[in-house]
Amino acid sequence: MTSLRKLGRSDLEVFPLSLGGNVFGWTADEATSFAVLDAYAAAGGNFVDTADSYSAFAPGNQGGESETIIGKWVKARGNRSDVVIATKVSQHPDFPGLSAANIKAAADASLRRLDTDHIDLYYTHFDKVEVPVEEIIGALDELVRAGKVRHIAASNITPERLRASLDLSDREGLARYVALQPHYNLVSRDTYEGELSELAAQEGLAAVPYFALAAGFLTGKYRPGTTVDSPRAKGAEKHLATERGQRVLTALDEVAQAHDAPVATVALAWLAAQPTVAAPIASARSLEQLPALLGVAELELTDAEIARLTQASA
C-alpha cells in the first residue's frame, strides 16, 4: 500500500498523485470518468482536483460539469470520507473574481454540484490583485468557520501576495493557506522555483503542481514527425521545438529505460521528488492513460537520476 503524504501543515494526507478532474465532462464522458475514478481509488488514490470552471472552456459547457460528475461518483460509491476533494474559485462564468460575496456564493454552488457538505481543499484559482487580501482571506476564513471548507490554498499567485496573505492570517488568527498549486514541470520551472518555492518551504506550504506533464509533452508521445490526436497537442508541441525540450526527452528516455517505466512516470517522479511537492496533478481521459500516472507512487529515482533530469531541463 502506497504511503500517503502529509499536505503541508494540514491534517490532510494525500496520495502522491492528485487526479486531475479537468477532463471530466470534457474529453471524458461520465461513464469514462467513473471508470477512471474507480481505478484511481482502487490503486489507493484519494486526492481529486477540480475547479468550479471546469469545463466552461469546452463548447456547449457551462462550467461545473467536472464537479457534478465527481459529486455523482462519490454519492454512488458512498466514499466521501475517503476522498480529499480540492476545488477552486474565481473563474466560473457565473462566479468570476474573488470578492467576499462571490467567494461565498461560488462555494455554495460548488457544494451543491459536489453534493457534499464540505470541500476539503479550496483554492483561489487565479489571484485577483484588485481585491485586498483582507477581503479574500476574510471570506475564506468564514467558510472554514462555517464548516463548509476544511483547508484553504492558492493557485497562480505572486510571492508578494502570498506573503501578505500569510502575514494577515498569522496576525489576525484567520484561516491560513496550507498549499499552493503552481504551474510546474520539467520544462516549466521558472514560475515556481525561486522566490515562490522558497516561501512555500519557509512557511510549510505543500505544492500541488498543475500541468505536471506539460499538456502531455512529458508523456513522451510527442516526437519529431509524429502527430498526436489530443485537444492539448498545440500546448505540448511547442516544447518539441526547443533545445530544452529535446534535452529533457533524451534524459527522460534514458531514465525510463533504466527503470523499464513509462516516460510519464519518470517525469512525475522527478516532480514528486522536488522540495515542497506533495503530489503532482495529472489527468487521464481514458483508463489506458492511468497506469503511467499511478506509477509515480512506486517509482523512486536515484539522486543521480534526479540530478540528470534537473540538469537537462535547466
Backbone bond lengths (Angstrom), bond angles and torsions (degrees), N, CA, C in turn:
res aa  C-N    CA-C-N  psi(-1)  N-CA   C-N-CA  omega(-1)  CA-C   N-CA-C  phi
1 M - - - 1.469 - - 1.530 109.59 -
2 T 1.313 116.51 127.13 1.464 121.04 -179.32 1.524 110.14 -65.40
3 S 1.325 115.62 136.58 1.460 116.97 178.67 1.526 109.83 -79.20
4 L 1.322 114.76 140.50 1.459 121.07 179.44 1.521 109.42 -80.05
5 R 1.329 115.19 156.40 1.465 120.14 179.58 1.529 109.45 -109.22
6 K 1.315 116.21 141.95 1.464 120.74 177.80 1.529 108.42 -72.85
7 L 1.319 116.30 135.80 1.462 120.44 -179.42 1.532 109.03 -91.30
8 G 1.338 115.39 96.41 1.464 120.15 179.82 1.518 111.03 56.65
9 R 1.334 115.48 -135.27 1.471 120.53 -179.91 1.525 112.14 -95.72
10 S 1.325 116.46 10.27 1.468 119.99 -178.61 1.521 110.33 -81.05
11 D 1.336 116.26 176.88 1.465 120.23 175.36 1.529 111.28 -95.19
12 L 1.338 116.50 10.97 1.466 120.28 179.26 1.522 109.59 -83.34
13 E 1.351 115.71 136.03 1.462 120.68 175.14 1.519 107.49 -120.25
14 V 1.319 116.03 124.98 1.461 119.79 -170.10 1.528 113.08 -125.09
15 F 1.321 114.55 151.74 1.465 123.72 173.77 1.530 107.85 -64.04
16 P 1.346 118.97 145.93 1.468 120.18 -176.14 1.526 116.07 -70.52
17 L 1.327 117.99 4.48 1.468 121.46 169.28 1.516 107.42 -130.09
18 S 1.331 115.74 123.12 1.461 119.93 174.13 1.528 107.62 -90.61
19 L 1.341 116.33 126.32 1.465 120.01 -177.93 1.526 110.12 -81.17
20 G 1.333 115.48 118.77 1.464 120.74 -178.59 1.520 111.74 -73.63
21 G 1.317 116.06 128.86 1.467 121.10 -178.86 1.514 113.62 -97.24
22 N 1.342 117.59 8.40 1.470 119.75 -177.63 1.530 112.96 -63.57
23 V 1.345 116.53 -24.39 1.476 119.51 -177.47 1.538 112.46 -84.69
24 F 1.348 117.19 -18.70 1.462 120.02 -176.49 1.530 110.69 -66.97
25 G 1.333 115.33 123.33 1.457 119.15 -178.01 1.523 112.76 81.73
26 W 1.347 115.94 5.73 1.469 120.89 176.63 1.523 107.17 -122.23
27 T 1.341 118.74 -87.55 1.470 120.22 179.35 1.527 111.53 -90.48
28 A 1.332 117.22 -6.71 1.476 121.50 174.03 1.529 107.75 -122.88
29 D 1.335 116.86 120.90 1.471 119.14 178.47 1.527 109.60 -73.98
30 E 1.320 116.15 179.98 1.465 119.61 -174.05 1.533 112.77 -60.71
31 A 1.328 117.11 -44.16 1.472 120.43 -178.19 1.532 110.97 -63.22
32 T 1.330 116.15 -44.01 1.473 120.37 178.93 1.520 110.40 -65.84
33 S 1.335 116.77 -41.57 1.466 121.24 179.18 1.522 110.46 -59.70
34 F 1.341 116.53 -43.25 1.474 120.91 178.16 1.530 110.20 -61.59
35 A 1.327 116.48 -42.53 1.474 120.66 -178.86 1.530 110.94 -63.98
36 V 1.333 116.59 -41.93 1.466 121.27 179.18 1.533 109.91 -66.19
37 L 1.314 116.61 -44.75 1.471 121.02 178.57 1.538 111.26 -62.45
38 D 1.310 116.28 -41.45 1.479 120.47 178.13 1.533 110.85 -60.76
39 A 1.330 116.30 -45.84 1.471 120.87 -177.70 1.530 110.58 -67.49
40 Y 1.312 116.22 -39.14 1.472 120.97 177.70 1.538 110.03 -62.37
41 A 1.324 116.62 -46.82 1.467 120.82 179.55 1.532 111.05 -64.61
42 A 1.339 116.60 -39.26 1.472 121.10 -179.86 1.532 111.02 -62.50
43 A 1.339 116.66 -28.37 1.470 121.09 179.96 1.534 111.69 -85.40
44 G 1.334 115.83 1.99 1.466 119.53 -179.74 1.513 113.77 100.73
45 G 1.337 116.68 0.58 1.467 121.09 -179.61 1.524 112.20 -67.80
46 N 1.343 115.87 140.20 1.471 118.85 -178.51 1.523 113.99 -141.89
47 F 1.357 118.04 9.59 1.469 121.21 -169.69 1.530 109.18 -125.08
48 V 1.330 116.68 101.11 1.463 121.42 -174.94 1.529 109.33 -109.17
49 D 1.325 116.01 128.33 1.459 122.25 -176.18 1.523 111.07 -110.21
50 T 1.334 116.25 130.95 1.454 120.07 176.71 1.528 108.66 -146.04
51 A 1.334 116.42 -171.03 1.470 121.60 175.40 1.512 107.24 -153.77
52 D 1.334 116.25 154.14 1.472 118.21 -178.71 1.526 111.61 -64.57
53 S 1.340 116.60 -23.34 1.477 119.24 -176.84 1.525 113.58 -84.32
54 Y 1.346 119.04 -11.71 1.471 120.44 -179.40 1.517 109.75 -73.93
55 S 1.347 122.20 123.82 1.451 122.69 -0.98 1.530 109.94 -124.84
56 A 1.358 113.55 75.29 1.465 119.69 178.81 1.531 111.48 -62.40
57 F 1.351 116.10 -18.73 1.476 120.47 -178.97 1.529 112.23 -75.54
58 A 1.332 117.84 -13.02 1.467 120.82 -178.72 1.529 109.83 -91.25
59 P 1.326 117.29 135.35 1.466 120.77 -179.62 1.533 111.17 -52.94
60 G 1.323 116.05 131.76 1.464 120.84 177.68 1.521 114.28 88.13
61 N 1.331 117.50 -7.94 1.463 120.76 179.05 1.524 111.75 -98.27
62 Q 1.326 115.96 153.18 1.467 121.30 -176.77 1.524 112.48 -104.14
63 G 1.334 116.22 -16.89 1.473 120.62 -168.31 1.514 107.76 101.02
64 G 1.321 116.49 141.71 1.465 120.25 -178.97 1.516 113.58 96.86
65 E 1.341 117.17 -6.00 1.474 120.35 -179.23 1.532 111.63 -60.15
66 S 1.340 116.39 -42.96 1.461 120.39 -178.19 1.527 111.25 -64.80
67 E 1.326 116.87 -47.25 1.471 120.31 178.84 1.526 110.90 -58.44
68 T 1.325 115.90 -41.57 1.468 120.20 -178.78 1.527 111.27 -61.26
69 I 1.333 116.60 -44.06 1.468 120.67 179.78 1.533 110.26 -65.33
70 I 1.325 117.33 -44.17 1.471 120.63 178.83 1.528 110.04 -61.46
71 G 1.325 116.66 -42.32 1.464 121.07 178.31 1.522 112.13 -60.82
72 K 1.327 116.08 -42.53 1.486 120.47 179.03 1.527 110.44 -65.71
73 W 1.333 115.76 -40.31 1.465 119.67 -178.77 1.529 111.25 -64.76
74 V 1.315 115.82 -47.70 1.475 120.67 -179.55 1.534 110.21 -60.83
75 K 1.334 115.64 -41.26 1.471 120.66 179.02 1.542 110.00 -63.46
76 A 1.331 115.53 -46.30 1.471 120.58 -177.55 1.531 111.59 -64.80
77 R 1.329 116.76 -34.79 1.469 120.37 -176.69 1.537 112.36 -92.25
78 G 1.322 116.77 -12.73 1.467 120.48 -179.82 1.520 112.99 60.10
79 N 1.351 115.86 37.24 1.469 119.21 -173.25 1.531 113.34 -117.98
80 R 1.333 117.37 25.52 1.468 119.11 -174.00 1.528 113.49 -53.78
81 S 1.328 116.96 -39.89 1.469 119.34 -176.11 1.532 112.18 -72.26
82 D 1.328 117.47 -13.22 1.471 121.19 -179.68 1.526 113.00 -94.88
83 V 1.339 116.88 -8.80 1.466 120.05 -172.94 1.533 110.96 -114.44
84 V 1.325 115.70 129.12 1.463 121.68 173.48 1.525 106.64 -90.55
85 I 1.339 116.20 110.62 1.471 120.40 -178.35 1.525 109.70 -101.44
86 A 1.334 114.72 123.45 1.465 121.36 176.00 1.519 108.69 -111.30
87 T 1.327 116.91 131.16 1.462 119.82 173.71 1.528 108.61 -138.60
88 K 1.339 116.17 177.00 1.464 120.08 -169.73 1.525 112.13 -137.80
89 V 1.332 115.07 159.46 1.464 122.64 179.42 1.527 109.97 -128.36
90 S 1.320 114.86 146.84 1.487 126.11 167.93 1.516 113.98 129.93
91 Q 1.351 118.19 -18.35 1.474 119.21 -172.54 1.531 114.47 -114.17
92 H 1.333 119.49 -3.08 1.470 119.89 179.72 1.525 108.43 -66.95
93 P 1.350 117.80 134.87 1.470 120.16 -177.77 1.536 113.00 -54.02
94 D 1.327 117.43 -33.65 1.473 120.41 -179.90 1.524 112.73 -88.24
95 F 1.316 116.45 -14.35 1.469 120.39 -177.21 1.528 110.72 -133.82
96 P 1.364 116.36 61.74 1.460 118.01 -176.83 1.529 111.95 -82.24
97 G 1.326 115.37 147.03 1.453 119.72 171.97 1.516 114.90 92.99
98 L 1.338 114.42 -177.46 1.459 120.61 -175.20 1.533 112.96 -128.96
99 S 1.331 116.15 31.61 1.463 117.36 172.40 1.525 107.41 -66.60
100 A 1.337 116.48 155.70 1.469 120.26 -178.96 1.522 111.06 -56.75
101 A 1.332 116.23 -44.61 1.474 120.26 -178.26 1.526 110.51 -62.74
102 N 1.323 116.48 -40.57 1.460 119.76 -178.44 1.518 111.80 -69.55
103 I 1.330 117.03 -41.05 1.470 120.16 179.46 1.523 109.80 -57.60
104 K 1.329 116.36 -44.68 1.477 120.03 -177.56 1.526 111.58 -68.88
105 A 1.337 116.33 -42.44 1.473 120.00 179.85 1.531 110.69 -66.23
106 A 1.339 116.79 -40.81 1.467 121.20 -179.34 1.529 110.48 -66.51
107 A 1.323 116.46 -39.33 1.472 120.16 179.32 1.530 109.93 -62.74
108 D 1.320 116.89 -43.46 1.471 120.16 179.24 1.533 110.89 -62.60
109 A 1.334 115.94 -39.28 1.472 120.08 178.96 1.537 109.95 -66.47
110 S 1.333 117.10 -40.69 1.467 120.56 178.04 1.526 110.60 -63.80
111 L 1.328 116.88 -42.95 1.468 120.82 179.22 1.527 110.88 -59.96
112 R 1.324 116.27 -39.19 1.482 119.95 178.63 1.524 110.26 -64.52
113 R 1.315 116.53 -47.55 1.470 119.65 -178.03 1.522 111.51 -66.16
114 L 1.325 116.43 -39.18 1.471 120.74 179.32 1.528 111.36 -76.83
115 D 1.329 115.61 -9.46 1.472 122.03 178.20 1.534 110.96 53.73
116 T 1.348 114.23 49.01 1.468 120.05 -178.40 1.519 109.04 -142.12
117 D 1.323 116.57 166.98 1.474 118.96 179.51 1.528 112.18 -100.26
118 H 1.357 116.90 -2.40 1.462 117.93 177.60 1.525 111.37 -153.01
119 I 1.318 114.68 150.04 1.473 123.19 173.72 1.526 105.59 -105.50
120 D 1.326 117.61 130.49 1.466 120.07 -176.54 1.526 112.70 -73.27
121 L 1.323 116.24 -40.63 1.469 121.11 -178.15 1.525 107.69 -139.17
122 Y 1.322 116.47 119.12 1.467 120.77 -174.67 1.526 109.39 -117.40
123 Y 1.333 116.08 114.52 1.461 122.29 -177.49 1.532 112.65 -97.37
124 T 1.317 116.30 144.93 1.461 119.78 159.31 1.532 103.85 -78.59
125 H 1.334 117.02 120.09 1.472 121.78 -169.61 1.531 111.15 -70.34
126 F 1.325 115.96 -53.24 1.466 122.03 173.22 1.512 106.46 -130.61
127 D 1.312 117.04 126.09 1.458 120.05 179.62 1.527 109.34 -62.41
128 K 1.326 116.58 144.92 1.466 122.37 176.98 1.526 107.10 -118.03
129 V 1.340 115.43 101.49 1.466 119.77 -171.28 1.529 113.27 -65.74
130 E 1.341 116.39 -17.00 1.471 118.34 178.82 1.535 111.92 -75.20
131 V 1.321 116.71 -13.03 1.469 120.36 178.49 1.528 108.66 -99.78
132 P 1.331 117.80 125.90 1.473 119.38 -179.43 1.532 111.26 -60.92
133 V 1.330 116.60 144.82 1.468 119.27 179.19 1.532 110.38 -60.35
134 E 1.335 117.05 -28.53 1.470 120.81 178.59 1.526 110.73 -59.11
135 E 1.342 115.91 -40.40 1.467 119.99 -178.22 1.530 110.53 -71.46
136 I 1.329 116.50 -42.62 1.472 121.18 -178.33 1.528 110.70 -65.52
137 I 1.328 116.54 -53.92 1.469 120.54 -177.57 1.532 110.58 -65.16
138 G 1.317 116.26 -36.99 1.469 120.16 177.93 1.521 111.73 -58.94
139 A 1.330 116.37 -45.05 1.476 121.03 -179.50 1.528 110.73 -68.15
140 L 1.336 116.29 -41.96 1.465 120.01 179.27 1.534 110.51 -64.39
141 D 1.328 115.73 -39.45 1.460 120.31 178.52 1.539 110.98 -61.34
142 E 1.332 116.25 -39.98 1.480 119.81 178.01 1.525 111.33 -61.56
143 L 1.335 116.31 -38.99 1.469 120.20 178.44 1.529 111.09 -64.78
144 V 1.337 115.73 -39.35 1.465 120.02 178.70 1.523 109.86 -66.04
145 R 1.334 116.30 -45.23 1.471 120.42 -179.51 1.525 111.78 -63.95
146 A 1.335 115.58 -31.11 1.478 120.43 179.99 1.530 111.40 -79.46
147 G 1.345 116.94 -6.83 1.465 120.41 179.97 1.516 113.51 81.27
148 K 1.339 116.71 7.92 1.475 119.69 -179.64 1.523 111.84 -81.66
149 V 1.326 116.48 -24.38 1.472 122.63 -178.94 1.524 107.76 -132.88
150 R 1.342 116.75 136.24 1.472 119.59 178.58 1.525 111.62 -86.05
151 H 1.346 116.09 -47.47 1.468 120.03 -178.75 1.521 109.83 -141.16
152 I 1.329 115.55 154.63 1.465 119.93 -178.59 1.522 110.66 -115.50
153 A 1.331 115.20 156.02 1.463 121.11 -175.99 1.528 108.92 -152.31
154 A 1.327 115.96 169.95 1.468 120.49 -178.23 1.521 110.53 -131.68
155 S 1.326 115.18 144.33 1.458 121.08 175.53 1.524 107.60 -127.47
156 N 1.316 117.60 148.20 1.466 120.98 176.19 1.528 111.65 51.47
157 I 1.327 115.25 63.70 1.464 121.73 -177.55 1.529 108.62 -134.06
158 T 1.325 116.91 148.14 1.467 120.24 179.22 1.532 109.62 -82.34
159 P 1.335 116.67 158.03 1.473 119.41 176.73 1.533 111.86 -56.98
160 E 1.335 116.29 -37.40 1.469 120.40 -178.02 1.527 111.44 -63.29
161 R 1.317 115.80 -46.88 1.479 119.89 -179.13 1.527 110.90 -69.78
162 L 1.319 116.08 -35.38 1.467 119.38 178.08 1.530 109.78 -64.65
163 R 1.333 115.94 -46.60 1.467 121.54 178.87 1.532 110.55 -56.95
164 A 1.345 115.65 -46.68 1.472 120.85 -178.85 1.534 110.88 -62.62
165 S 1.324 116.78 -38.74 1.468 121.45 -179.86 1.531 110.83 -66.48
166 L 1.333 116.03 -45.23 1.472 120.57 -179.45 1.522 111.07 -65.66
167 D 1.335 116.12 -41.64 1.472 120.38 178.88 1.522 110.37 -61.20
168 L 1.325 116.07 -42.83 1.476 120.81 179.23 1.536 110.52 -61.68
169 S 1.334 115.95 -47.87 1.471 120.33 -179.80 1.522 110.93 -57.69
170 D 1.336 115.93 -43.87 1.470 120.70 -178.73 1.532 111.19 -67.13
171 R 1.316 115.03 -42.22 1.478 120.57 -176.93 1.527 111.68 -67.38
172 E 1.350 115.41 -42.57 1.468 120.28 -173.04 1.533 113.22 -98.54
173 G 1.333 116.52 -2.39 1.464 118.88 -178.80 1.526 112.60 67.92
174 L 1.329 116.06 36.82 1.474 121.59 -178.75 1.530 110.36 -99.68
175 A 1.315 116.49 167.74 1.467 121.39 176.13 1.531 108.55 -51.95
176 R 1.332 115.78 143.13 1.465 121.25 -173.35 1.522 110.04 -124.20
177 Y 1.314 115.69 139.18 1.454 119.40 176.98 1.535 110.05 -55.87
178 V 1.344 116.00 135.61 1.474 120.13 177.69 1.529 111.40 -111.10
179 A 1.345 115.96 -14.16 1.466 119.16 -175.87 1.519 110.81 -148.61
180 L 1.325 114.31 162.13 1.463 123.13 177.08 1.510 107.64 -128.13
181 Q 1.332 116.27 146.14 1.465 118.78 173.22 1.529 108.11 -120.27
182 P 1.335 116.15 90.26 1.462 119.49 -179.23 1.525 112.35 -93.55
183 H 1.322 115.74 160.27 1.470 121.90 170.26 1.528 105.15 -79.22
184 Y 1.344 116.27 112.22 1.463 118.83 -171.51 1.524 109.87 -156.36
185 N 1.322 115.92 127.40 1.469 121.26 175.57 1.528 108.06 -165.32
186 L 1.322 116.52 -178.38 1.465 120.96 -176.06 1.525 114.69 -60.68
187 V 1.334 118.07 -26.47 1.471 118.58 179.15 1.529 112.25 -108.40
188 S 1.321 118.02 2.29 1.474 122.17 176.26 1.525 108.01 -136.56
189 R 1.314 115.93 87.42 1.470 120.24 -174.65 1.524 112.89 -109.02
190 D 1.345 116.00 -17.84 1.468 119.80 -169.92 1.530 114.09 -68.10
191 T 1.322 118.01 -33.45 1.464 120.15 -176.35 1.524 111.50 -64.83
192 Y 1.328 116.26 -39.15 1.465 119.22 -173.01 1.524 114.17 -98.79
193 E 1.331 116.47 -44.69 1.468 118.74 -175.65 1.527 110.26 -67.58
194 G 1.322 115.51 140.22 1.466 119.54 -177.23 1.514 110.08 111.17
195 E 1.321 115.47 -130.92 1.472 120.82 -172.84 1.530 113.74 -57.43
196 L 1.346 115.36 -43.69 1.469 119.38 -175.81 1.527 111.40 -69.25
197 S 1.330 117.10 -46.27 1.465 119.61 -179.04 1.535 111.01 -68.02
198 E 1.329 116.10 -34.26 1.466 119.40 178.00 1.524 111.06 -65.60
199 L 1.334 115.85 -41.13 1.462 120.91 178.15 1.533 110.43 -64.79
200 A 1.329 116.10 -41.19 1.469 120.59 178.73 1.532 110.08 -60.98
201 A 1.328 116.46 -44.62 1.465 120.94 -179.43 1.531 111.13 -63.55
202 Q 1.317 114.55 -44.89 1.464 121.53 -178.42 1.529 111.65 -63.46
203 E 1.334 116.20 -36.70 1.472 121.13 -173.87 1.530 113.47 -100.08
204 G 1.348 116.75 4.55 1.460 119.77 175.99 1.517 114.67 72.90
205 L 1.344 116.97 28.22 1.471 120.69 178.03 1.526 110.18 -90.92
206 A 1.325 116.03 142.42 1.468 120.92 175.78 1.524 108.95 -90.96
207 A 1.318 115.97 144.34 1.468 120.16 174.21 1.528 109.40 -101.17
208 V 1.335 114.95 136.07 1.468 122.26 177.93 1.535 105.31 -126.34
209 P 1.342 117.49 83.20 1.467 120.32 -169.33 1.528 114.15 -68.36
210 Y 1.346 115.28 138.52 1.473 119.97 172.45 1.530 108.83 -99.62
211 F 1.354 115.73 168.30 1.472 121.62 -171.96 1.530 109.26 52.49
212 A 1.333 116.54 38.66 1.463 121.54 -176.45 1.528 111.81 -59.67
213 L 1.340 116.14 -26.63 1.473 120.40 179.13 1.533 111.57 -110.09
214 A 1.333 116.61 19.82 1.473 121.70 176.22 1.529 111.94 51.22
215 A 1.350 114.56 55.11 1.472 121.52 179.30 1.531 113.02 56.35
216 G 1.348 116.04 25.80 1.464 119.87 177.01 1.521 114.10 104.92
217 F 1.343 116.73 -14.36 1.467 119.10 -178.64 1.522 111.52 -58.91
218 L 1.329 117.25 -39.12 1.470 120.94 -175.72 1.531 113.59 -81.90
219 T 1.329 117.12 9.65 1.475 119.92 170.67 1.526 109.67 -82.85
220 G 1.353 115.70 -15.98 1.460 120.06 -179.53 1.515 114.15 85.51
221 K 1.342 116.90 1.44 1.470 117.15 -177.71 1.535 112.22 -82.12
222 Y 1.330 116.25 -13.75 1.469 119.93 177.52 1.522 108.90 -92.49
223 R 1.324 116.36 113.38 1.467 122.21 -179.32 1.518 108.72 -133.66
224 P 1.327 117.97 157.87 1.460 119.34 177.15 1.531 110.76 -53.52
225 G 1.318 116.49 131.08 1.466 120.47 177.20 1.520 115.02 83.60
226 T 1.340 118.08 1.28 1.475 119.31 177.80 1.522 110.28 -104.58
227 T 1.310 115.58 151.86 1.458 121.03 175.17 1.518 107.99 -118.30
228 V 1.324 116.73 129.38 1.458 120.88 -179.37 1.522 109.75 -113.87
229 D 1.316 116.22 129.93 1.458 120.72 179.45 1.529 108.82 -86.02
230 S 1.313 115.64 94.10 1.468 120.51 179.94 1.521 108.73 -152.25
231 P 1.348 116.96 142.11 1.465 119.47 176.65 1.529 111.63 -62.40
232 R 1.346 116.42 -16.04 1.463 119.44 -178.05 1.526 112.90 -102.71
233 A 1.322 117.00 8.74 1.471 120.39 -174.22 1.532 112.76 -53.81
234 K 1.333 116.92 -42.88 1.475 119.29 -178.16 1.522 111.90 -60.58
235 G 1.338 115.76 -42.21 1.457 120.32 -179.97 1.524 112.02 -64.42
236 A 1.324 115.74 -35.29 1.466 120.23 -178.57 1.526 111.72 -78.27
237 E 1.329 115.67 -41.10 1.470 119.62 -172.82 1.522 113.68 -65.48
238 K 1.336 117.18 -25.64 1.486 118.51 -179.12 1.533 111.35 -60.54
239 H 1.340 117.43 -29.68 1.471 120.05 -179.98 1.524 111.79 -73.03
240 L 1.331 115.36 -24.33 1.464 120.97 -178.35 1.529 110.69 -66.13
241 A 1.328 115.52 -28.72 1.460 120.98 -176.30 1.536 112.66 -80.98
242 T 1.330 117.21 -7.19 1.464 119.06 -176.82 1.531 111.72 -100.87
243 E 1.322 114.65 153.40 1.459 121.07 178.05 1.533 109.29 -64.36
244 R 1.326 115.17 -39.16 1.463 120.32 179.60 1.536 110.82 -61.12
245 G 1.337 114.90 -44.11 1.467 119.91 179.33 1.522 111.64 -58.56
246 Q 1.333 115.68 -43.37 1.471 120.94 179.59 1.529 111.32 -64.47
247 R 1.352 116.05 -43.70 1.469 120.56 179.32 1.529 110.81 -60.95
248 V 1.332 115.40 -42.87 1.469 120.37 -178.89 1.524 110.64 -63.95
249 L 1.336 117.48 -43.93 1.470 120.46 178.96 1.529 111.49 -60.34
250 T 1.331 116.26 -42.15 1.466 120.53 179.50 1.527 110.63 -61.06
251 A 1.329 116.05 -46.70 1.463 120.62 -179.88 1.529 111.09 -65.56
252 L 1.326 116.79 -41.03 1.469 120.69 178.44 1.529 110.71 -61.85
253 D 1.324 115.81 -42.70 1.474 120.19 179.32 1.523 111.07 -59.33
254 E 1.336 116.32 -44.01 1.470 121.27 -179.53 1.530 111.32 -60.54
255 V 1.349 115.37 -49.71 1.468 120.07 -176.63 1.532 110.40 -68.39
256 A 1.329 115.43 -39.46 1.472 119.55 179.85 1.534 110.20 -62.03
257 Q 1.309 115.59 -41.12 1.471 120.61 179.77 1.536 110.93 -63.94
258 A 1.331 115.85 -40.61 1.469 120.56 -179.29 1.534 111.48 -63.10
259 H 1.332 116.29 -30.50 1.471 120.21 -177.82 1.531 112.68 -102.90
260 D 1.346 115.67 -2.54 1.466 120.23 -172.77 1.533 109.39 51.00
261 A 1.327 114.66 49.39 1.469 121.66 -176.56 1.525 109.86 -125.91
262 P 1.333 118.02 155.10 1.460 119.67 176.08 1.533 111.33 -64.31
263 V 1.319 115.70 150.04 1.468 121.92 178.71 1.538 110.57 -56.69
264 A 1.328 116.76 -41.71 1.474 120.73 -179.21 1.526 111.53 -59.15
265 T 1.326 116.52 -40.35 1.469 120.85 -179.56 1.525 110.30 -62.13
266 V 1.329 116.05 -41.64 1.463 120.98 -179.44 1.532 110.73 -66.07
267 A 1.328 116.52 -43.35 1.478 120.68 179.06 1.528 110.72 -60.54
268 L 1.327 116.76 -41.25 1.471 121.05 178.41 1.528 111.13 -69.85
269 A 1.334 116.49 -36.97 1.466 120.67 -179.97 1.527 111.05 -65.43
270 W 1.341 116.53 -37.18 1.475 119.68 175.90 1.526 109.53 -61.08
271 L 1.322 115.78 -44.93 1.469 121.11 -178.61 1.527 111.01 -65.27
272 A 1.336 115.79 -44.29 1.468 120.66 -178.90 1.529 111.85 -63.93
273 A 1.340 116.34 -22.75 1.469 120.84 -178.81 1.526 112.48 -86.04
274 Q 1.332 117.75 -7.32 1.466 120.03 -177.22 1.529 111.08 -76.02
275 P 1.337 116.88 146.81 1.464 120.53 178.87 1.536 110.56 -54.12
276 T 1.286 116.58 141.00 1.488 126.60 179.20 1.527 114.33 76.71
277 V 1.338 119.53 -20.44 1.471 119.68 -175.54 1.532 110.54 -73.86
278 A 1.335 115.88 123.14 1.470 121.00 178.36 1.523 110.45 -93.56
279 A 1.339 115.90 -44.12 1.465 120.07 -176.69 1.518 109.83 -161.46
280 P 1.328 117.97 118.25 1.464 119.65 172.23 1.533 109.56 -67.48
281 I 1.324 116.47 152.93 1.470 121.28 175.51 1.522 108.71 -100.95
282 A 1.320 116.89 131.61 1.468 120.70 172.53 1.518 107.76 -145.90
283 S 1.320 115.70 147.37 1.467 119.57 -177.23 1.525 110.69 -116.84
284 A 1.326 114.85 152.93 1.470 121.63 178.37 1.524 108.40 -125.46
285 R 1.337 116.21 122.52 1.473 117.75 178.40 1.524 111.75 -91.47
286 S 1.338 115.15 0.96 1.469 120.00 175.27 1.521 108.32 -150.13
287 L 1.321 115.77 161.37 1.470 120.41 177.59 1.522 111.41 -61.95
288 E 1.341 116.22 -32.81 1.470 121.30 -176.86 1.532 111.22 -63.28
289 Q 1.332 116.53 -29.77 1.472 119.48 -176.92 1.527 113.01 -80.76
290 L 1.325 117.03 -14.47 1.466 120.16 -171.12 1.538 115.88 -72.11
291 P 1.350 120.00 -43.92 1.473 119.17 -175.69 1.525 114.28 -54.57
292 A 1.327 117.63 -38.95 1.474 120.64 -179.46 1.533 110.72 -63.65
293 L 1.330 116.57 -31.29 1.468 120.76 179.18 1.529 110.14 -76.45
294 L 1.312 115.52 -45.19 1.471 120.56 -178.51 1.521 111.93 -63.18
295 G 1.327 116.61 -26.23 1.463 121.68 -178.35 1.518 114.01 -57.75
296 V 1.341 116.75 -22.01 1.469 120.17 -179.33 1.527 111.26 -61.18
297 A 1.317 116.97 -25.63 1.469 120.68 -178.68 1.531 111.77 -69.44
298 E 1.328 116.56 -23.66 1.477 120.38 -175.82 1.526 113.34 -107.63
299 L 1.331 116.60 -24.64 1.468 119.01 -172.07 1.525 112.00 -83.52
300 E 1.322 115.95 121.12 1.457 120.27 175.70 1.514 109.32 -113.71
301 L 1.324 115.95 117.93 1.460 120.76 -179.73 1.525 109.77 -82.92
302 T 1.328 116.69 151.35 1.467 120.14 175.68 1.532 108.32 -77.77
303 D 1.318 116.52 162.58 1.469 120.66 177.41 1.532 110.30 -58.08
304 A 1.334 115.95 -38.06 1.472 120.29 -179.32 1.532 110.86 -65.61
305 E 1.334 116.30 -39.11 1.476 120.35 179.33 1.521 111.15 -67.97
306 I 1.327 116.28 -40.26 1.467 120.03 177.82 1.529 109.24 -62.92
307 A 1.330 115.98 -43.53 1.467 121.09 179.25 1.527 111.25 -63.31
308 R 1.328 116.96 -40.57 1.479 121.98 179.45 1.524 110.35 -60.36
309 L 1.334 116.62 -45.38 1.472 121.59 -179.98 1.535 111.35 -68.94
310 T 1.328 115.76 -39.80 1.463 120.34 179.93 1.530 110.18 -62.51
311 Q 1.317 114.59 -42.95 1.471 120.62 -179.74 1.534 111.24 -66.03
312 A 1.323 115.58 -44.11 1.471 120.05 -179.53 1.526 111.65 -61.78
313 S 1.329 116.41 -30.92 1.466 119.61 -175.57 1.529 113.18 -96.06
314 A 1.328 115.90 4.12 1.482 119.18 -177.35 1.525 110.92 -65.04
